């Protein structure tokens, strides 16, 4: 319970959620616990939509809150996305040329080549205002009647949308929230969101970002008002700030941790994780690496990397699979490639147990830093099949972590063993842990109060 006296009137709050990963990061983490306790919270979901994956809405713990259904309005969504891509691909002041070129390159990967040139044409200085007028006119001709009805019936005081900053809801939530003159709060979900956003039509909303890095990205690349971009931390990593339940090993285990433990955390970049593990295992066997324990934890939707099925078929001598991910590793990814949503606390406990973390460019490197563990970033430059890695490796949200002197960057798997040896030495230095924790705050701001309590404070101040 909160200790301070409640003086604000009960608000009606609509929370719009459309993806399984957002359910994991915000519902499972109890990010809205205090909002539900002190206010009238109503959840809106696209029941049965593929973006919800295997989430069973009937089994969600939403503390008895009302749940409404709102399916995507596909025709209207096409118009929002058309305007988004034209806006994103056109020349803009303040966006570096290399970033703009990367955006254009990414666009061509999933669209016909001619589409890029048509969109660039629409984005020309004299044409863009006419294009915008026409798209806005068409949007008005296709009102989202279901959402309008929800807003009319519920009469909310506030709209909240935890989001990857693209999708079916975000533009309409902001558009109609502004129409009824109620505050809209968007909460970023993932590290790259301010660079891959789709909310471009209306900028009148509050955006809660992870930290200093993503605040600058939201201002520079999304063009948002700096006073409406709030450093707020990450809901899914909030439990990392509570060290009272840190994982403790028995004195007899690993000779009181004299033997170091490396976590190989897989990514979604399609690197050859099997080959990396094989190389590490062999190096330990022949003495090219010191005796260390290796735990493999695949990315929960990374399919164990390139030809990941090989991992479950091979018997390693010095590598074990994270027990919480064994079921995922044993999958037939040709038949089931759905997301696995591991327990957030299990990930924290695993990170607390290990000494250093190796990953092919994943958010878990920041998580490692938050807990003072030496991060090793493997850049699989020589792996042609790692298409996702090559597509995103130059994205600006990776720049600062790759430039951080405390992060060991391996430019190619041929340097894998050298990177691990360096991390081993760094893990022996007593001051490294505190330095890493402090550096992590650039990416994810740290606070004295939990995310859910701060969110309660924030939204109540909006309505004072």
For each residue, the residues with C-beta under 8 A, 3 or more apart:
1:
2: 6 34 453 456
3:
4:
5:
6: 2 38
7:
8: 11 460 463 464
9:
10: 38 39 40
11: 8 39 40 157 158 459 460 463
12: 39 40 42 154 155 156 157 158
13: 35 39 40 41 42 156 157 158 159 160 459
14: 42 43 44 150 151 154 156 158 159 160
15: 32 35 41 42 43 44 160 161 162
16: 44 70 159 160 161 163 169 173
17: 22 23 26 27 43 44 45 161 162
18: 22 45 46 49 51 52 72 163 167 168 169
19: 22 23 51 52 53 164 167 189
20: 23 24 51 52 53 54 55 339 341
21: 24 25 164 189 190 339 341
22: 17 18 19 25 26 27 162 163 164 189
23: 17 19 20 26 27 28 52 55 60 341
24: 20 21 27 28 29 236 341 344
25: 21 22 28 29 31 162 189 234 235 236
26: 17 22 23 29 31 32 162 187 189 235 236
27: 17 22 23 24 30 31 32 60 61 62
28: 23 24 25 341 343 344
29: 24 25 26 235 236 238 239 344 451
30: 27 33 452
31: 25 26 27 162 235 238 451 452 455
32: 15 26 27 35 36 41 160 452 455
33: 30 36 37 63 452
34: 2 37 38 452 453 455 456
35: 13 15 32 38 39 41 452 455 456 459
36: 32 33 39 41 62 63 65
37: 33 34 63
38: 6 10 34 35 456
39: 10 11 12 13 35 36
40: 10 11 12 13
41: 13 15 32 35 36 62 65 66
42: 12 13 14 15 65 66 67 68 154 156
43: 14 15 17 62 65 66 67 68
44: 14 15 16 17 67 68 69 70 150 169
45: 17 18 52 57 67 68 69 70
46: 18 49 51 52 69 70 71 72 168 169
47: 52 57 69 71
48: 52
49: 18 46 52 71 72 168
50: 53
51: 18 19 20 46 167 168
52: 18 19 20 23 45 46 47 48 49 55 57
53: 19 20 50 338 339 341
54: 20 338 339
55: 20 23 52 60
56: 59 60
57: 45 47 52 60 67
58:
59: 56
60: 23 27 55 56 57
61: 27
62: 27 36 41 43 65 67
63: 33 36 37
64:
65: 36 41 42 43 62
66: 41 42 43
67: 42 43 44 45 57 62
68: 42 43 44 45 150 154
69: 44 45 46 47
70: 16 44 45 46 146 147 150 169
71: 46 47 49 146
72: 18 46 49 77 168 169
73: 76 77 142 144 146 147 168 172
74: 77 78
75: 78 79 142
76: 73 79 80 139 142 144 172
77: 72 73 74 80 81 168 171
78: 74 75 81 82
79: 75 76 82 83 135 138 139 142
80: 76 77 83 84 139 171 172 198 201
81: 77 78 84 85 198
82: 78 79 85 86 135
83: 79 80 86 87 131 132 135 200 201
84: 80 81 87 88 198 200 201
85: 81 82 88 89 107 119
86: 82 83 89 90 119 122 123 128 131
87: 83 84 90 123 200
88: 84 85 103 107 200
89: 85 86 100 103 104 107 116 119 120 123
90: 86 87 119 120 122 123 124 128
91: 95 100 123
92: 95 100 223
93:
94: 220 223
95: 91 92 99 100 220 221
96: 99 100 396
97: 100 101
98: 101 102 394
99: 95 96 102 103 195 221 396
100: 89 91 92 95 96 97 103 104
101: 97 98 104 105
102: 98 99 105 106 394 395
103: 88 89 99 100 106 107
104: 89 100 101 107 108 116
105: 101 102 108 109 391
106: 102 103 109 110 391
107: 85 88 89 103 104 110 111 115 116 119
108: 104 105 111 113 116
109: 105 106 391
110: 106 107
111: 107 108 115 116
112: 115
113: 108 116 117
114: 117 118
115: 107 111 112 118 119
116: 89 104 107 108 111 113 119 120
117: 113 114 120 121
118: 114 115 121 122
119: 85 86 89 90 107 115 116 122 123
120: 89 90 116 117 123 124
121: 117 118 124 127
122: 86 90 118 119 127 128 131
123: 86 87 89 90 91 119 120 127 128 131
124: 90 120 121 127 128
125: 128
126: 129 130
127: 121 122 123 124 130 131
128: 86 90 122 123 124 125 131 132
129: 126 132 133
130: 126 127 133 134
131: 83 86 122 123 127 128 134 135
132: 83 128 129 135 136
133: 129 130 136 137
134: 130 131 137 138
135: 79 82 83 131 132 138 139
136: 132 133 139 140
137: 133 134 140 141
138: 79 134 135 141 142
139: 76 79 80 135 136 142 175
140: 136 137 143
141: 137 138
142: 73 75 76 79 138 139
143: 140 148
144: 73 76 147 148 172 176
145: 148 149
146: 70 71 73 149 150
147: 70 73 144 150 151 172 173 176
148: 143 144 145 151 152 176
149: 145 146 152 153
150: 14 44 68 70 146 147 153 154
151: 14 147 148 154 155 156 176 180
152: 148 149 155
153: 149 150
154: 12 14 42 68 150 151
155: 12 151 152
156: 12 13 14 42 151 159 182
157: 11 12 13 182 463
158: 11 12 13 14 182 183 184 185 459 462 463
159: 13 14 16 156 173 177 182 183 184 185
160: 13 14 15 16 32 184 185 186 187 459
161: 15 16 17 169 170 173 174 184 185 186 187
162: 15 17 22 25 26 31 186 187 189 235
163: 16 18 22 166 167 169 170 186 187 188 189 193
164: 19 21 22 167 188 189 190 193 196
165: 170 186 188 189 193 194 196 197 198 199
166: 163 170 196 197 198 199
167: 18 19 51 163 164 170 198
168: 18 46 49 51 72 73 77
169: 16 18 44 46 70 72 161 163 172 173
170: 161 163 165 166 167 173 174 186 198 199
171: 77 80 174 175 198 199 201 202
172: 73 76 80 144 147 169 175 176
173: 16 147 159 161 169 170 176 177 184 186
174: 161 170 171 177 178 184 186 199 201 202 204 205
175: 139 171 172 178 179 201 202
176: 144 147 148 151 172 173 179 180
177: 159 173 174 180 182 183 184 205
178: 174 175 181 184 202 204 205
179: 175 176
180: 151 176 177
181: 178
182: 156 157 158 159 177
183: 158 159 177 205 206 459 462 463
184: 158 159 160 161 173 174 177 178 204 205 206
185: 158 159 160 161 205 206 208 458 459 462
186: 160 161 162 163 165 170 173 174 199 205 206 207 208
187: 26 160 161 162 163 207 208 232 235
188: 163 164 165 193 194 207 208 209 210 214 218
189: 19 21 22 25 26 162 163 164 165 193
190: 21 164 193 363
191: 210 214 363 366 397 443
192: 195 196 392 395 397
193: 163 164 165 188 189 190 196 197 214
194: 165 188 197 209 214 217 218 221 222 397
195: 99 192 217 221 395 396 397
196: 164 165 166 192 193
197: 165 166 193 194 200 221 222
198: 80 81 84 165 166 167 170 171
199: 165 166 170 171 174 186 202 203 205 222
200: 83 84 87 88 197 203 222
201: 80 83 84 171 174 175
202: 171 174 175 178 199 205
203: 199 200 222 223 224 225
204: 174 178 184
205: 174 177 178 183 184 185 186 199 202 228
206: 183 184 185 186 228 229 230 462
207: 186 187 188 218 222 224 228 229 230
208: 185 186 187 188 230 232 458
209: 188 194 214 215 217 218 229 230 231 232
210: 188 191 213 214 231 232 233 234 443 444 445
211: 214 215 231 233 441 442 443 444 445
212: 215 216 231 441 442 443 445
213: 210 216 217 397 400 442 443
214: 188 191 193 194 209 210 211 217 218 397 443
215: 209 211 212 218 219 226 229 230 231
216: 212 213 219 220
217: 194 195 209 213 214 220 221 222 396 397
218: 188 194 207 209 214 215 221 222 224 229
219: 215 216 222 223 224 226 229
220: 94 95 216 217
221: 95 99 194 195 197 217 218 396
222: 194 197 199 200 203 207 217 218 219
223: 92 94 203 219
224: 203 207 218 219 228 229
225: 203 228 229
226: 215 219 229
227:
228: 205 206 207 224 225
229: 206 207 209 215 218 219 224 225 226
230: 206 207 208 209 215 458
231: 209 210 211 212 215 445
232: 187 208 209 210 445 451 454 455 458
233: 210 211 237 238 241 444 445 446 447 451 454
234: 25 210 237 238 444 451
235: 25 26 29 31 162 187 238 451
236: 24 25 26 29 344
237: 233 234 240 241 367 370 444
238: 29 31 233 234 235 241 242 450 451 452
239: 29 242 344 345 348
240: 237 348 367 370 371
241: 233 237 238 446 447 450
242: 238 239 245 450
243: 246
244:
245: 242
246: 243 352
247: 349 352 353
248:
249: 253 254 256 257 353
250: 253
251: 256
252: 255 256
253: 249 250 256 257
254: 249 257 258 259 261 293
255: 252 258 259
256: 249 251 252 253
257: 249 253 254 260 261 355
258: 254 255
259: 254 255 291 292 293
260: 257 290 292 293 355 356 424 427
261: 254 257 292 293 294 295 353 354 355
262: 280 292 293 294 295 354 355 356 357 358 420 423
263: 295 297 350 351 354 356 357 358 368 373
264: 273 276 277 280 294 295 296 297 319 358 359
265: 297 299 357 358 359 362 364
266: 271 273 296 297 298 299 302 304 305 359 360 362
267: 271 299 302 305 359 360 361 362 389
268: 299 301 302 362 388
269: 302 305 360 361 362 380 386 388 389 392
270: 302 303 305 306 385 386 387 388 389
271: 266 267 276 305 306 360 378 380 383 386 389
272: 275 276 305 306 307 380 383 385 386 413
273: 264 266 276 277 296 298 304 305 306 308 311 360
274: 277 278 304 305 306 307 308 310 311 314
275: 272 278 279 413
276: 264 271 272 273 279 280 360 378 413 416
277: 264 273 274 280 281 294 296 311 316 319
278: 274 275 281 282 314 316
279: 275 276 282 283 413 416 417
280: 262 264 276 277 283 284 289 294 318 319 416 417 420
281: 277 278 284 285 294 316 317 318 319
282: 278 279 285 286 288
283: 279 280 286 288 289 417
284: 280 281 287 288 289 291 292 294 317 318
285: 281 282 317 318
286: 282 283
287: 284
288: 282 283 284 417
289: 280 283 284 292 417 420 421
290: 260 421 424
291: 259 284
292: 259 260 261 262 284 289 318 420 424
293: 254 259 260 261 262 318 320
294: 261 262 264 277 280 281 284 316 318 319 320
295: 261 262 263 264 319 320 321 322 350 354
296: 264 266 273 277 311 319 320 321 322
297: 263 264 265 266 321 322 324 325 347 350
298: 266 273 302 303 304 305 308 311 325 328 329
299: 265 266 267 268 302 362
300: 325 328 339 340 341 342
301: 268 337 338 339 340
302: 266 267 268 269 270 298 299 305 308
303: 270 298 308 333 337
304: 266 273 274 298 308 309 311 312 329 333
305: 266 267 269 270 271 272 273 274 298 302 308 360
306: 270 271 272 273 274 383 385 386
307: 272 274 310
308: 273 274 298 302 303 304 305 311 329 333
309: 304 312 313 332 333
310: 274 307 313 314
311: 273 274 277 296 298 304 308 314 321 329
312: 304 309 329 330
313: 309 310
314: 274 278 310 311
315:
316: 277 278 281 294 319 320
317: 281 284 285
318: 280 281 284 285 292 293 294
319: 264 277 280 281 294 295 296 316
320: 293 294 295 296 316
321: 295 296 297 311 325 326 329
322: 295 296 297 325 326 350
323: 326
324: 297 342 343 346 350
325: 297 298 300 321 322 328 329 340 342
326: 321 322 323 329 330
327: 330 331 340
328: 298 300 325 331 340
329: 298 304 308 311 312 321 325 326
330: 312 326 327
331: 327 328 335 336
332: 309 335 336
333: 303 304 308 309 336 337
334: 337
335: 331 332
336: 331 332 333
337: 301 303 333 334
338: 53 54 301
339: 20 21 53 54 300 301
340: 300 301 325 327 328
341: 20 21 23 24 28 53 300
342: 300 324 325 346 347
343: 28 324 346 347
344: 24 28 29 236 239 347 348
345: 239 348 349
346: 324 342 343 349 350
347: 297 342 343 344 350 351 364 367
348: 239 240 344 345 351 352 371
349: 247 345 346 352 353
350: 263 295 297 322 324 346 347 353 354
351: 263 347 348 354 357 364 367 368 371 373
352: 246 247 348 349 371
353: 247 249 261 349 350
354: 261 262 263 295 350 351 357 373
355: 257 260 261 262 373 374 427
356: 260 262 263 368 373 374 375 376 420 423 424 426 427
357: 262 263 265 351 354 364 365 367 368 373 374 375 376
358: 262 263 264 265 376 378 419 420 423
359: 264 265 266 267 362 364 365 375 376 377 378
360: 266 267 269 271 273 276 305 377 378 379 380 386 389
361: 267 269 365 377 378 379 389 392 393 398
362: 265 266 267 268 269 299 359 365
363: 190 191 366 367
364: 265 347 351 357 359 367 368
365: 357 359 361 362 368 369 375 377 401 407
366: 191 363 369 370 375 401 440 443 444
367: 237 240 347 351 357 363 364 370 371
368: 263 351 356 357 364 365 371 373 374 375 436
369: 365 366 372 373 375 406 407 436 437 439 440 443
370: 237 240 366 367 437 440 444
371: 240 348 351 352 367 368 437
372: 369 432 433 434 436 437
373: 263 351 354 355 356 357 368 369 427 433 436
374: 355 356 357 368 406 408 423 426 427 432 436
375: 356 357 359 365 366 368 369 401 406 407 408 436
376: 356 357 358 359 407 408 410 419 420 423
377: 359 360 361 365 401 402 407 408 409 410
378: 271 276 358 359 360 361 410 413 416 419
379: 360 361 389 393 402 409 410 411 412
380: 269 271 272 360 383 386 389 412 413
381: 411 412
382: 412 413 414
383: 271 272 306 380 386 389 413
384:
385: 270 272 306
386: 269 270 271 272 306 360 380 383 389 390
387: 270 390 391
388: 268 269 270 391 392
389: 267 269 270 271 360 361 379 380 383 386 392 393
390: 386 387 393
391: 105 106 109 387 388
392: 192 269 361 388 389 395 398
393: 361 379 389 390 398
394: 98 102 398
395: 102 192 195 392 398
396: 96 99 195 217 221 399
397: 191 192 194 195 213 214 217
398: 361 392 393 394 395 401 402
399: 396 402 403
400: 213 403 404 442 443
401: 365 366 375 377 398 404 407 443
402: 377 379 398 399 407 409
403: 399 400
404: 400 401 407 439
405:
406: 369 374 375 426 432 435 436 439
407: 365 369 375 376 377 401 402 404
408: 374 375 376 377 419 422 423 426
409: 377 379 402 419
410: 376 377 378 379 413 415 416 418 419
411: 379 381 415
412: 379 380 381 382 415
413: 272 275 276 279 378 380 382 383 410 416
414: 382
415: 410 411 412 418 419
416: 276 279 280 378 410 413 419 420
417: 279 280 283 288 289 420 421
418: 410 415 421 422
419: 358 376 378 408 409 410 415 416 422 423
420: 262 280 289 292 356 358 376 416 417 423 424
421: 289 290 417 418 424 425
422: 408 418 419 425 426
423: 262 356 358 374 376 408 419 420 426 427
424: 260 290 292 356 420 421 427 428
425: 421 422 428 429
426: 356 374 406 408 422 423 429 432
427: 260 355 356 373 374 423 424 432
428: 424 425
429: 425 426 432
430: 433
431: 434 435
432: 372 374 406 426 427 429 435 436
433: 372 373 430 436 437
434: 372 431 437 438
435: 406 431 432 438 439
436: 368 369 372 373 374 375 406 432 433 439 440
437: 369 370 371 372 433 434 440 441
438: 434 435 441
439: 369 404 406 435 436 442
440: 366 369 370 436 437 443 444
441: 211 212 437 438 444 445 446
442: 211 212 213 400 439
443: 191 210 211 212 213 214 366 369 400 401 440
444: 210 211 233 234 237 366 370 440 441
445: 210 211 212 231 232 233 441
446: 233 241 441
447: 233 241 450 451 454
448:
449: 453 454 457
450: 238 241 242 447 453 454
451: 29 31 232 233 234 235 238 447 454 455
452: 30 31 32 33 34 35 238 455 456
453: 2 34 449 450 456 457
454: 232 233 447 449 450 451 457 458
455: 31 32 34 35 232 451 452 458 459
456: 2 34 35 38 452 453 459 460
457: 449 453 454 460 461
458: 185 208 230 232 454 455 461 462
459: 11 13 35 158 160 183 185 455 456 462 463
460: 8 11 456 457 463 464
461: 457 458 464
462: 158 183 185 206 458 459
463: 8 11 157 158 183 459 460
464: 8 460 461
